[in-house]
Amino acid sequence: MSEDTYCLIDATKPPTAEGPPYADCVLCREPTEYPESYKGITLCPVCEWREAERTSCSG
Ligand SMILES: [Zn+2]
């Protein structure tokens, strides 16, 4: 367990899809790793990383 892992919001992380169709990223409309049936905010790896950077603990 690293500090990076601790800072991630794993509790709200949706399950990853095993295959297409994937849900679109709510920010950039790129395909995400999440199933299209997932109800909630889905972010592509890039946006997810940015959001994690922005929302993660900063100290
Ligand atoms: Zn995105």
N, CA, C, O and the ligand as a Tripos MOL2 file, in Angstrom:
@<TRIPOS>MOLECULE
protein
  237   235    60     0     0
PROTEIN
NO_CHARGES

@<TRIPOS>ATOM
      1 N           0.8410   -1.2020    0.0000 N.3       1 MET1
      2 CA          0.0000    0.0000    0.0000 C.3       1 MET1
      3 C           0.8770    1.2520    0.0000 C.2       1 MET1
      4 O           1.6970    1.4390    0.8980 O.2       1 MET1
      5 N           0.7060    2.0770   -0.9740 N.am      2 SER2
      6 CA          1.4470    3.3250   -1.0450 C.3       2 SER2
      7 C           0.5240    4.4800   -0.6940 C.2       2 SER2
      8 O          -0.6860    4.2980   -0.5560 O.2       2 SER2
      9 N           1.0880    5.6460   -0.5540 N.am      3 GLU3
     10 CA          0.2720    6.8120   -0.2710 C.3       3 GLU3
     11 C          -0.6240    7.1430   -1.4630 C.2       3 GLU3
     12 O          -1.7310    7.6560   -1.2970 O.2       3 GLU3
     13 N          -0.1380    6.8480   -2.6470 N.am      4 ASP4
     14 CA         -0.9180    7.1180   -3.8520 C.3       4 ASP4
     15 C          -2.2140    6.3060   -3.8320 C.2       4 ASP4
     16 O          -3.2850    6.8140   -4.1640 O.2       4 ASP4
     17 N          -2.0970    5.0440   -3.4390 N.am      5 THR5
     18 CA         -3.2730    4.1860   -3.3710 C.3       5 THR5
     19 C          -4.2540    4.7150   -2.3420 C.2       5 THR5
     20 O          -5.4660    4.7060   -2.5560 O.2       5 THR5
     21 N          -3.7260    5.1680   -1.2430 N.am      6 TYR6
     22 CA         -4.5570    5.6790   -0.1650 C.3       6 TYR6
     23 C          -5.3710    6.8900   -0.6080 C.2       6 TYR6
     24 O          -6.5000    7.0880   -0.1590 O.2       6 TYR6
     25 N          -4.7940    7.6890   -1.4850 N.am      7 CYS7
     26 CA         -5.4410    8.9190   -1.9030 C.3       7 CYS7
     27 C          -6.5250    8.6960   -2.9600 C.2       7 CYS7
     28 O          -7.3730    9.5650   -3.1630 O.2       7 CYS7
     29 N          -6.5080    7.5780   -3.6150 N.am      8 LEU8
     30 CA         -7.5050    7.3240   -4.6530 C.3       8 LEU8
     31 C          -8.8780    7.0820   -4.0350 C.2       8 LEU8
     32 O          -8.9990    6.5890   -2.9140 O.2       8 LEU8
     33 N          -9.9140    7.4450   -4.8030 N.am      9 ILE9
     34 CA        -11.2710    7.2760   -4.3110 C.3       9 ILE9
     35 C         -11.8260    5.9270   -4.7600 C.2       9 ILE9
     36 O         -12.7500    5.8450   -5.5680 O.2       9 ILE9
     37 N         -11.2250    4.8700   -4.2040 N.am     10 ASP10
     38 CA        -11.5880    3.5210   -4.6200 C.3      10 ASP10
     39 C         -13.0330    3.1680   -4.2640 C.2      10 ASP10
     40 O         -13.6610    2.3600   -4.9470 O.2      10 ASP10
     41 N         -13.5490    3.7580   -3.2220 N.am     11 ALA11
     42 CA        -14.8830    3.4120   -2.7510 C.3      11 ALA11
     43 C         -15.9520    3.7430   -3.7850 C.2      11 ALA11
     44 O         -16.9840    3.0750   -3.8520 O.2      11 ALA11
     45 N         -15.7070    4.7650   -4.5850 N.am     12 THR12
     46 CA        -16.7050    5.1910   -5.5550 C.3      12 THR12
     47 C         -16.3320    4.7690   -6.9740 C.2      12 THR12
     48 O         -16.9900    5.1550   -7.9400 O.2      12 THR12
     49 N         -15.2880    3.9850   -7.0870 N.am     13 LYS13
     50 CA        -14.8200    3.5820   -8.4080 C.3      13 LYS13
     51 C         -15.7350    2.5070   -8.9790 C.2      13 LYS13
     52 O         -15.9240    1.4650   -8.3510 O.2      13 LYS13
     53 N         -16.3060    2.7400  -10.1540 N.am     14 PRO14
     54 CA        -17.2010    1.7520  -10.7450 C.3      14 PRO14
     55 C         -16.4180    0.5460  -11.2430 C.2      14 PRO14
     56 O         -15.2010    0.6150  -11.4160 O.2      14 PRO14
     57 N         -17.1160   -0.5500  -11.4700 N.am     15 PRO15
     58 CA        -16.4490   -1.7470  -11.9690 C.3      15 PRO15
     59 C         -16.0050   -1.5620  -13.4080 C.2      15 PRO15
     60 O         -16.6820   -0.8920  -14.1880 O.2      15 PRO15
     61 N         -14.8850   -2.1440  -13.7590 N.am     16 THR16
     62 CA        -14.4140   -2.0340  -15.1330 C.3      16 THR16
     63 C         -15.1300   -3.0590  -16.0100 C.2      16 THR16
     64 O         -15.4320   -4.1720  -15.5790 O.2      16 THR16
     65 N         -15.3890   -2.6550  -17.2410 N.am     17 ALA17
     66 CA        -16.0850   -3.5220  -18.1740 C.3      17 ALA17
     67 C         -15.1450   -4.6060  -18.6990 C.2      17 ALA17
     68 O         -13.9390   -4.3930  -18.8230 O.2      17 ALA17
     69 N         -15.7130   -5.7570  -19.0020 N.am     18 GLU18
     70 CA        -14.9010   -6.8360  -19.5590 C.3      18 GLU18
     71 C         -14.8040   -6.7130  -21.0780 C.2      18 GLU18
     72 O         -14.0060   -7.3990  -21.7160 O.2      18 GLU18
     73 N         -15.6230   -5.8330  -21.6460 N.am     19 GLY19
     74 CA        -15.5980   -5.6440  -23.0860 C.3      19 GLY19
     75 C         -16.5680   -4.5590  -23.4750 C.2      19 GLY19
     76 O         -17.2860   -4.0390  -22.6210 O.2      19 GLY19
     77 N         -16.6100   -4.2010  -24.7520 N.am     20 PRO20
     78 CA        -17.5370   -3.1620  -25.2090 C.3      20 PRO20
     79 C         -18.9820   -3.6140  -25.0790 C.2      20 PRO20
     80 O         -19.2130   -4.8190  -24.9770 O.2      20 PRO20
     81 N         -19.9840   -2.7100  -25.0750 N.am     21 PRO21
     82 CA        -19.7790   -1.2570  -25.2250 C.3      21 PRO21
     83 C         -19.3240   -0.5910  -23.9450 C.2      21 PRO21
     84 O         -19.7480   -0.9570  -22.8480 O.2      21 PRO21
     85 N         -18.4710    0.3710  -24.0970 N.am     22 TYR22
     86 CA        -18.0060    1.1230  -22.9450 C.3      22 TYR22
     87 C         -18.8000    2.4160  -22.8180 C.2      22 TYR22
     88 O         -19.3140    2.9510  -23.8000 O.2      22 TYR22
     89 N         -18.8860    2.8990  -21.5910 N.am     23 ALA23
     90 CA        -19.5230    4.1880  -21.3570 C.3      23 ALA23
     91 C         -18.5890    5.2970  -21.8500 C.2      23 ALA23
     92 O         -17.3670    5.1490  -21.8600 O.2      23 ALA23
     93 N         -19.1990    6.4040  -22.2550 N.am     24 ASP24
     94 CA        -18.3900    7.5380  -22.6750 C.3      24 ASP24
     95 C         -17.9370    8.3370  -21.4640 C.2      24 ASP24
     96 O         -18.6200    8.3950  -20.4410 O.2      24 ASP24
     97 N         -16.7930    8.9400  -21.6020 N.am     25 CYS25
     98 CA        -16.3060    9.8350  -20.5630 C.3      25 CYS25
     99 C         -17.2390   11.0410  -20.4980 C.2      25 CYS25
    100 O         -17.6090   11.6010  -21.5310 O.2      25 CYS25
    101 N         -17.6150   11.4370  -19.2940 N.am     26 VAL26
    102 CA        -18.5460   12.5510  -19.1510 C.3      26 VAL26
    103 C         -17.8740   13.8890  -19.4590 C.2      26 VAL26
    104 O         -18.5520   14.9000  -19.6430 O.2      26 VAL26
    105 N         -16.5760   13.8930  -19.5140 N.am     27 LEU27
    106 CA        -15.8530   15.1410  -19.7370 C.3      27 LEU27
    107 C         -15.4150   15.3090  -21.1880 C.2      27 LEU27
    108 O         -15.5850   16.3820  -21.7660 O.2      27 LEU27
    109 N         -14.8570   14.2640  -21.7730 N.am     28 CYS28
    110 CA        -14.2890   14.4130  -23.1160 C.3      28 CYS28
    111 C         -14.9160   13.4770  -24.1360 C.2      28 CYS28
    112 O         -14.5270   13.4890  -25.3030 O.2      28 CYS28
    113 N         -15.8870   12.6610  -23.7140 N.am     29 ARG29
    114 CA        -16.6070   11.7630  -24.6200 C.3      29 ARG29
    115 C         -15.7390   10.6570  -25.2150 C.2      29 ARG29
    116 O         -16.1220   10.0080  -26.1880 O.2      29 ARG29
    117 N         -14.5900   10.4550  -24.6300 N.am     30 GLU30
    118 CA        -13.7830    9.3150  -25.0500 C.3      30 GLU30
    119 C         -14.3200    8.0670  -24.3540 C.2      30 GLU30
    120 O         -14.8850    8.1620  -23.2640 O.2      30 GLU30
    121 N         -14.1510    6.9120  -24.9670 N.am     31 PRO31
    122 CA        -14.5870    5.6860  -24.3040 C.3      31 PRO31
    123 C         -13.8180    5.4470  -23.0030 C.2      31 PRO31
    124 O         -12.6150    5.6960  -22.9220 O.2      31 PRO31
    125 N         -14.5230    4.9680  -22.0100 N.am     32 THR32
    126 CA        -13.8900    4.6920  -20.7220 C.3      32 THR32
    127 C         -13.6610    3.1970  -20.5750 C.2      32 THR32
    128 O         -13.9010    2.4270  -21.5050 O.2      32 THR32
    129 N         -13.1980    2.7950  -19.4040 N.am     33 GLU33
    130 CA        -13.0060    1.3780  -19.1060 C.3      33 GLU33
    131 C         -14.2590    0.7970  -18.4680 C.2      33 GLU33
    132 O         -14.2850   -0.3750  -18.0940 O.2      33 GLU33
    133 N         -15.2900    1.6100  -18.3450 N.am     34 TYR34
    134 CA        -16.4730    1.1760  -17.6200 C.3      34 TYR34
    135 C         -17.5910    0.7470  -18.5590 C.2      34 TYR34
    136 O         -17.6910    1.2500  -19.6780 O.2      34 TYR34
    137 N         -18.4310   -0.1800  -18.1110 N.am     35 PRO35
    138 CA        -19.5270   -0.6620  -18.9490 C.3      35 PRO35
    139 C         -20.5500    0.4280  -19.2180 C.2      35 PRO35
    140 O         -20.7890    1.2970  -18.3810 O.2      35 PRO35
    141 N         -21.1470    0.3670  -20.3930 N.am     36 GLU36
    142 CA        -22.1350    1.3730  -20.7790 C.3      36 GLU36
    143 C         -23.3250    1.3580  -19.8350 C.2      36 GLU36
    144 O         -24.0180    2.3650  -19.6840 O.2      36 GLU36
    145 N         -23.5620    0.2240  -19.2050 N.am     37 SER37
    146 CA        -24.7100    0.0870  -18.3060 C.3      37 SER37
    147 C         -24.4530    0.7450  -16.9620 C.2      37 SER37
    148 O         -25.3610    0.8620  -16.1400 O.2      37 SER37
    149 N         -23.2320    1.1700  -16.7390 N.am     38 TYR38
    150 CA        -22.9180    1.7680  -15.4400 C.3      38 TYR38
    151 C         -23.6490    3.0890  -15.2650 C.2      38 TYR38
    152 O         -23.5580    3.9810  -16.1080 O.2      38 TYR38
    153 N         -24.3770    3.2020  -14.1550 N.am     39 LYS39
    154 CA        -25.1150    4.4230  -13.8790 C.3      39 LYS39
    155 C         -24.2800    5.3140  -12.9670 C.2      39 LYS39
    156 O         -24.0590    4.9950  -11.7990 O.2      39 LYS39
    157 N         -23.8340    6.3960  -13.4980 N.am     40 GLY40
    158 CA        -23.0280    7.3040  -12.6950 C.3      40 GLY40
    159 C         -21.9980    7.9940  -13.5480 C.2      40 GLY40
    160 O         -22.0200    7.9030  -14.7750 O.2      40 GLY40
    161 N         -21.1100    8.6720  -12.8970 N.am     41 ILE41
    162 CA        -20.0810    9.4230  -13.6080 C.3      41 ILE41
    163 C         -18.9790    8.4780  -14.0610 C.2      41 ILE41
    164 O         -18.3660    7.7730  -13.2600 O.2      41 ILE41
    165 N         -18.7470    8.4840  -15.3570 N.am     42 THR42
    166 CA        -17.6860    7.6510  -15.8950 C.3      42 THR42
    167 C         -16.6240    8.5450  -16.5280 C.2      42 THR42
    168 O         -16.9360    9.4480  -17.3040 O.2      42 THR42
    169 N         -15.4060    8.2860  -16.1930 N.am     43 LEU43
    170 CA        -14.2970    9.0710  -16.7050 C.3      43 LEU43
    171 C         -13.2990    8.1600  -17.4000 C.2      43 LEU43
    172 O         -13.0310    7.0460  -16.9490 O.2      43 LEU43
    173 N         -12.7570    8.6520  -18.5020 N.am     44 CYS44
    174 CA        -11.7060    7.9080  -19.1820 C.3      44 CYS44
    175 C         -10.4530    7.9550  -18.3040 C.2      44 CYS44
    176 O         -10.3710    8.7720  -17.3870 O.2      44 CYS44
    177 N          -9.4910    7.0970  -18.5760 N.am     45 PRO45
    178 CA         -8.2890    7.0520  -17.7340 C.3      45 PRO45
    179 C          -7.6170    8.4150  -17.5970 C.2      45 PRO45
    180 O          -7.1090    8.7540  -16.5280 O.2      45 PRO45
    181 N          -7.6140    9.1870  -18.6640 N.am     46 VAL46
    182 CA         -6.9640   10.4990  -18.6280 C.3      46 VAL46
    183 C          -7.6990   11.4450  -17.6960 C.2      46 VAL46
    184 O          -7.0900   12.0450  -16.8100 O.2      46 VAL46
    185 N          -9.0100   11.5820  -17.8910 N.am     47 CYS47
    186 CA         -9.7920   12.4810  -17.0460 C.3      47 CYS47
    187 C          -9.8400   11.9680  -15.6090 C.2      47 CYS47
    188 O          -9.8320   12.7520  -14.6600 O.2      47 CYS47
    189 N          -9.8890   10.6620  -15.4610 N.am     48 GLU48
    190 CA         -9.9260   10.0850  -14.1300 C.3      48 GLU48
    191 C          -8.6540   10.4600  -13.3670 C.2      48 GLU48
    192 O          -8.6800   10.7920  -12.1820 O.2      48 GLU48
    193 N          -7.5630   10.3920  -14.0860 N.am     49 TRP49
    194 CA         -6.2790   10.7420  -13.4770 C.3      49 TRP49
    195 C          -6.2550   12.2100  -13.0890 C.2      49 TRP49
    196 O          -5.7750   12.5750  -12.0160 O.2      49 TRP49
    197 N          -6.7750   13.0430  -13.9710 N.am     50 ARG50
    198 CA         -6.8000   14.4740  -13.6830 C.3      50 ARG50
    199 C          -7.6990   14.7790  -12.4930 C.2      50 ARG50
    200 O          -7.3580   15.5890  -11.6310 O.2      50 ARG50
    201 N          -8.8530   14.1170  -12.4610 N.am     51 GLU51
    202 CA         -9.7730   14.3240  -11.3520 C.3      51 GLU51
    203 C          -9.1460   13.8500  -10.0460 C.2      51 GLU51
    204 O          -9.2920   14.4970   -9.0080 O.2      51 GLU51
    205 N          -8.4590   12.7340  -10.1030 N.am     52 ALA52
    206 CA         -7.7970   12.2080   -8.9140 C.3      52 ALA52
    207 C          -6.7430   13.1730   -8.4310 C.2      52 ALA52
    208 O          -6.5820   13.3770   -7.2280 O.2      52 ALA52
    209 N          -6.0260   13.7680   -9.3610 N.am     53 GLU53
    210 CA         -5.0220   14.7620   -9.0150 C.3      53 GLU53
    211 C          -5.6860   15.9520   -8.3320 C.2      53 GLU53
    212 O          -5.1730   16.4880   -7.3490 O.2      53 GLU53
    213 N          -6.8240   16.3520   -8.8640 N.am     54 ARG54
    214 CA         -7.5060   17.5530   -8.3990 C.3      54 ARG54
    215 C          -8.1930   17.3340   -7.0520 C.2      54 ARG54
    216 O          -8.2180   18.2250   -6.2030 O.2      54 ARG54
    217 N          -8.7500   16.1390   -6.8710 N.am     55 THR55
    218 CA         -9.5780   15.8880   -5.6860 C.3      55 THR55
    219 C          -8.8520   15.1280   -4.5990 C.2      55 THR55
    220 O          -9.3230   15.0700   -3.4630 O.2      55 THR55
    221 N          -7.7140   14.5440   -4.9270 N.am     56 SER56
    222 CA         -7.0210   13.7470   -3.9320 C.3      56 SER56
    223 C          -6.4480   14.6300   -2.8260 C.2      56 SER56
    224 O          -6.3120   15.8430   -2.9840 O.2      56 SER56
    225 N          -6.1260   14.0090   -1.7350 N.am     57 CYS57
    226 CA         -5.5520   14.7490   -0.6220 C.3      57 CYS57
    227 C          -4.2280   15.3850   -1.0470 C.2      57 CYS57
    228 O          -3.4100   14.7730   -1.7340 O.2      57 CYS57
    229 N          -4.0550   16.5820   -0.6320 N.am     58 SER58
    230 CA         -2.8900   17.3250   -1.1120 C.3      58 SER58
    231 C          -1.8810   17.5930   -0.0070 C.2      58 SER58
    232 O          -1.0570   18.5000   -0.1240 O.2      58 SER58
    233 N          -1.9390   16.8230    1.0460 N.am     59 GLY59
    234 CA         -0.9660   17.0530    2.0740 C.3      59 GLY59
    235 C          -1.1420   16.1240    3.2740 C.2      59 GLY59
    236 O          -0.3780   16.2060    4.2360 O.2      59 GLY59
    237 ZN        -12.1440   11.9110  -20.5550 Zn       60 ZN60
@<TRIPOS>BOND
     1     1     2 1
     2     2     3 1
     3     3     4 2
     4     3     5 am
     5     5     6 1
     6     6     7 1
     7     7     8 2
     8     7     9 am
     9     9    10 1
    10    10    11 1
    11    11    12 2
    12    11    13 am
    13    13    14 1
    14    14    15 1
    15    15    16 2
    16    15    17 am
    17    17    18 1
    18    18    19 1
    19    19    20 2
    20    19    21 am
    21    21    22 1
    22    22    23 1
    23    23    24 2
    24    23    25 am
    25    25    26 1
    26    26    27 1
    27    27    28 2
    28    27    29 am
    29    29    30 1
    30    30    31 1
    31    31    32 2
    32    31    33 am
    33    33    34 1
    34    34    35 1
    35    35    36 2
    36    35    37 am
    37    37    38 1
    38    38    39 1
    39    39    40 2
    40    39    41 am
    41    41    42 1
    42    42    43 1
    43    43    44 2
    44    43    45 am
    45    45    46 1
    46    46    47 1
    47    47    48 2
    48    47    49 am
    49    49    50 1
    50    50    51 1
    51    51    52 2
    52    51    53 am
    53    53    54 1
    54    54    55 1
    55    55    56 2
    56    55    57 am
    57    57    58 1
    58    58    59 1
    59    59    60 2
    60    59    61 am
    61    61    62 1
    62    62    63 1
    63    63    64 2
    64    63    65 am
    65    65    66 1
    66    66    67 1
    67    67    68 2
    68    67    69 am
    69    69    70 1
    70    70    71 1
    71    71    72 2
    72    71    73 am
    73    73    74 1
    74    74    75 1
    75    75    76 2
    76    75    77 am
    77    77    78 1
    78    78    79 1
    79    79    80 2
    80    79    81 am
    81    81    82 1
    82    82    83 1
    83    83    84 2
    84    83    85 am
    85    85    86 1
    86    86    87 1
    87    87    88 2
    88    87    89 am
    89    89    90 1
    90    90    91 1
    91    91    92 2
    92    91    93 am
    93    93    94 1
    94    94    95 1
    95    95    96 2
    96    95    97 am
    97    97    98 1
    98    98    99 1
    99    99   100 2
   100    99   101 am
   101   101   102 1
   102   102   103 1
   103   103   104 2
   104   103   105 am
   105   105   106 1
   106   106   107 1
   107   107   108 2
   108   107   109 am
   109   109   110 1
   110   110   111 1
   111   111   112 2
   112   111   113 am
   113   113   114 1
   114   114   115 1
   115   115   116 2
   116   115   117 am
   117   117   118 1
   118   118   119 1
   119   119   120 2
   120   119   121 am
   121   121   122 1
   122   122   123 1
   123   123   124 2
   124   123   125 am
   125   125   126 1
   126   126   127 1
   127   127   128 2
   128   127   129 am
   129   129   130 1
   130   130   131 1
   131   131   132 2
   132   131   133 am
   133   133   134 1
   134   134   135 1
   135   135   136 2
   136   135   137 am
   137   137   138 1
   138   138   139 1
   139   139   140 2
   140   139   141 am
   141   141   142 1
   142   142   143 1
   143   143   144 2
   144   143   145 am
   145   145   146 1
   146   146   147 1
   147   147   148 2
   148   147   149 am
   149   149   150 1
   150   150   151 1
   151   151   152 2
   152   151   153 am
   153   153   154 1
   154   154   155 1
   155   155   156 2
   156   155   157 am
   157   157   158 1
   158   158   159 1
   159   159   160 2
   160   159   161 am
   161   161   162 1
   162   162   163 1
   163   163   164 2
   164   163   165 am
   165   165   166 1
   166   166   167 1
   167   167   168 2
   168   167   169 am
   169   169   170 1
   170   170   171 1
   171   171   172 2
   172   171   173 am
   173   173   174 1
   174   174   175 1
   175   175   176 2
   176   175   177 am
   177   177   178 1
   178   178   179 1
   179   179   180 2
   180   179   181 am
   181   181   182 1
   182   182   183 1
   183   183   184 2
   184   183   185 am
   185   185   186 1
   186   186   187 1
   187   187   188 2
   188   187   189 am
   189   189   190 1
   190   190   191 1
   191   191   192 2
   192   191   193 am
   193   193   194 1
   194   194   195 1
   195   195   196 2
   196   195   197 am
   197   197   198 1
   198   198   199 1
   199   199   200 2
   200   199   201 am
   201   201   202 1
   202   202   203 1
   203   203   204 2
   204   203   205 am
   205   205   206 1
   206   206   207 1
   207   207   208 2
   208   207   209 am
   209   209   210 1
   210   210   211 1
   211   211   212 2
   212   211   213 am
   213   213   214 1
   214   214   215 1
   215   215   216 2
   216   215   217 am
   217   217   218 1
   218   218   219 1
   219   219   220 2
   220   219   221 am
   221   221   222 1
   222   222   223 1
   223   223   224 2
   224   223   225 am
   225   225   226 1
   226   226   227 1
   227   227   228 2
   228   227   229 am
   229   229   230 1
   230   230   231 1
   231   231   232 2
   232   231   233 am
   233   233   234 1
   234   234   235 1
   235   235   236 2
@<TRIPOS>SUBSTRUCTURE
     1 MET1         2 RESIDUE 1 A MET
     2 SER2         6 RESIDUE 1 A SER
     3 GLU3        10 RESIDUE 1 A GLU
     4 ASP4        14 RESIDUE 1 A ASP
     5 THR5        18 RESIDUE 1 A THR
     6 TYR6        22 RESIDUE 1 A TYR
     7 CYS7        26 RESIDUE 1 A CYS
     8 LEU8        30 RESIDUE 1 A LEU
     9 ILE9        34 RESIDUE 1 A ILE
    10 ASP10       38 RESIDUE 1 A ASP
    11 ALA11       42 RESIDUE 1 A ALA
    12 THR12       46 RESIDUE 1 A THR
    13 LYS13       50 RESIDUE 1 A LYS
    14 PRO14       54 RESIDUE 1 A PRO
    15 PRO15       58 RESIDUE 1 A PRO
    16 THR16       62 RESIDUE 1 A THR
    17 ALA17       66 RESIDUE 1 A ALA
    18 GLU18       70 RESIDUE 1 A GLU
    19 GLY19       74 RESIDUE 1 A GLY
    20 PRO20       78 RESIDUE 1 A PRO
    21 PRO21       82 RESIDUE 1 A PRO
    22 TYR22       86 RESIDUE 1 A TYR
    23 ALA23       90 RESIDUE 1 A ALA
    24 ASP24       94 RESIDUE 1 A ASP
    25 CYS25       98 RESIDUE 1 A CYS
    26 VAL26      102 RESIDUE 1 A VAL
    27 LEU27      106 RESIDUE 1 A LEU
    28 CYS28      110 RESIDUE 1 A CYS
    29 ARG29      114 RESIDUE 1 A ARG
    30 GLU30      118 RESIDUE 1 A GLU
    31 PRO31      122 RESIDUE 1 A PRO
    32 THR32      126 RESIDUE 1 A THR
    33 GLU33      130 RESIDUE 1 A GLU
    34 TYR34      134 RESIDUE 1 A TYR
    35 PRO35      138 RESIDUE 1 A PRO
    36 GLU36      142 RESIDUE 1 A GLU
    37 SER37      146 RESIDUE 1 A SER
    38 TYR38      150 RESIDUE 1 A TYR
    39 LYS39      154 RESIDUE 1 A LYS
    40 GLY40      158 RESIDUE 1 A GLY
    41 ILE41      162 RESIDUE 1 A ILE
    42 THR42      166 RESIDUE 1 A THR
    43 LEU43      170 RESIDUE 1 A LEU
    44 CYS44      174 RESIDUE 1 A CYS
    45 PRO45      178 RESIDUE 1 A PRO
    46 VAL46      182 RESIDUE 1 A VAL
    47 CYS47      186 RESIDUE 1 A CYS
    48 GLU48      190 RESIDUE 1 A GLU
    49 TRP49      194 RESIDUE 1 A TRP
    50 ARG50      198 RESIDUE 1 A ARG
    51 GLU51      202 RESIDUE 1 A GLU
    52 ALA52      206 RESIDUE 1 A ALA
    53 GLU53      210 RESIDUE 1 A GLU
    54 ARG54      214 RESIDUE 1 A ARG
    55 THR55      218 RESIDUE 1 A THR
    56 SER56      222 RESIDUE 1 A SER
    57 CYS57      226 RESIDUE 1 A CYS
    58 SER58      230 RESIDUE 1 A SER
    59 GLY59      234 RESIDUE 1 A GLY
    60 ZN60       237 GROUP 0 **** ****
